[in-house]
Amino acid sequence: MAALDQVRTELVTLWDRLGPLWGISPSAGRIHGWLLTQPDPRDAEEIAEGLSMSRGAVSMACTELVEWGVVVAERADGSRRAVFRPVTDLEQVIRCIVQTRKQREWDPLLTQLDRWLESLEGERGAAVDVRSRLERLRGLVAVVDRMAMRFLKGGALGSLGLKTVVRASRSGRHR
C-alpha cells in the first residue's frame, strides 16, 4: 500500500500544479487528482480529511469540477449527502475541458474583437495598424475556434483517432 500512497501524493501534487494550466484552481486540481486514485466515489468530508483541506474549500472546488464536467456529484436514494466521482472516460474529460475553455475564453474574445473591429471601421492613422493587428488576431482565434468545434463534434480531430490515442495511452507503453 505504500506505493499507492506515494503515487497518490505525487499525483495530487502534480494536479495541483497542472490544474491552472487547463483552467481550474489548484484546489480543484488536487481534489481531481485525489479522486482519480480512489476506488469509489467520496463525499466532501472524506475528501477534506484525505487532503487536509477545509470543508468550504472542498465544496467550492467540487462545484468547480462538476461545472467543468470532469467530476459527477451523485446522491444515494434518500440521502442529502453527495458523493463525488471523477469522470474516467479520458475522451469525455478532454472534450469537457475544450468546451469549457472555448465558452469562457474564445467565445468572449471573438465577440470583443468583433466589437473593436467594428468601432475602428473607417478610422485613419494609427487605428489602421491596430485594426490590421486585431484582424489577424481574430483570424487566428477563429481558426482555433473552428478546430475546437470540429473536435467537439467528433469531426476532423476525431478522424485523427482520439479514441485510438486514448487506447494507446492505456497500452502500458511508457516513454
Secondary structure as UniProt FT lines:
FT   HELIX           2..18
FT   HELIX           19..22
FT   HELIX           26..36
FT   STRAND          42..43
FT   HELIX           44..51
FT   HELIX           55..68
FT   STRAND          71..75
FT   TURN            77..78
FT   STRAND          82..86
FT   HELIX           90..101
FT   HELIX           102..106
FT   HELIX           107..120
FT   TURN            121..122
FT   HELIX           126..152
FT   TURN            153..154
FT   HELIX           156..159
FT   HELIX           162..170
//
